[in-house]
Amino acid sequence: MKKLNNSNFSLIEDIIKDISFNYDEENAENIELLSKYWEESVGEKISRLSKVHKYSANDILTVLCSDSYTANELYYVKEKIINIMNEKTKNMGIKIKDIKFDYKKWKE
């Protein structure tokens, strides 16, 4: 990295070159489709209070919820939602084993 005027500062150009961007286009497309299927599975009212956040390699879908009440209510019907979602995602090669509901990250 180049130094500016014998200081400890580095040029922003050199820092940006060193940053690796881990954008996974296929995963982004999967999340988009899973979000669509989520809305179809839980309905418009619930989909306004929840959103698909990520799908992990160990087949766990993480859904963000607007509050703990929504997360709790969805937890009680989780198995039914998993079955509906798996029916919709079988052509994608995705089989959801579990759904984690997180309300703490909603505003992030």
N, C-alpha and C positions, 0 to 999 in steps of 0.2 A: 504494500500500500504506500502511496505517496504521502508525504508529510507536508503540511503547509508551514512555510517560514520557520523551519526548525522547531515546530511546536509539537504537542502531542495529538493534535487534531488530524483526522483523516478526511480525505475528500469524500463527499457523499457518493460520487460515482463509483469509487472503489468499494464502498460498503455495499452498495446495491448489487454489484457484480458478485459479491460473496454470499448473498442471501439466496437460498434455494427455495423456490416456490413449489409447494407440494399440492398442486391442484390436480385432482383426479377427475377427469371429465366423465368417465363411466360412472363413478360413484355419485357425481352430481346429477346425472341423468336418472340414476336409480332413486335418489332422494326425491327428485321431482315427480317421478311416477308413483312412488310410495305415498307422497303427499296427496296426490290425486286420489289414489285408492283409499287413503285414510279418510278423506272427506266423503267419499262415496259410502264407506263402511259405517261411519259414526253419524253422518248427517251434517247438515249445514250449521245447526245451532251449536253442536259440540265442537265442530271443526273451527269455529270462531274462537273457542276457548282453549284449543290445543293445536299443536303442529308437530309434524315429524321433524326431528332434529338430526338423527343419524342412524345408520344401520351398520352394526359392527360385524367383524369377520366371524364372530362366534354366534351369528344369527340372532342378535338381540336388537330390537328396534327401540330407540329412545325417543319418547314423545314429551315435548314440553307442554305444561299445562299452566293456565293463567293463575290458578290458585290451588291450595291443598284440597279444597272441596271437590273440584273437578278431577284432580288426580285420584282421590279416594273413590269417587263414583266410577271412574273408568277402571280402576283396579278390580272392582267387584264384577265387572263384565269382561275382564281381560281375555279369558279363554274363548269366549264367543267372538270377540274382536279378532283374536289370532286366527281362528278358523275362517272367518270371513276374509281376512287379509290374505291368508295362504291360498284360498280359492282364487283370488284375484291375481296373485303374484306367481302362480305355478308356471305360467308361460315365460316368466323372467328368470327362472332358475333360482328364485329366492324362496326359502322356507323359514318363516319366522318361528323361533322357538320360545321367545319370551319378549315381553314389552316392559320397559322401565318407564315410569311416569315421574317427571321431574318438574316441580313448580318453582324451584329456587332460581333457575336460569332463565325464566320467562322474559325478564326485562333486559337481559344482556344483549 
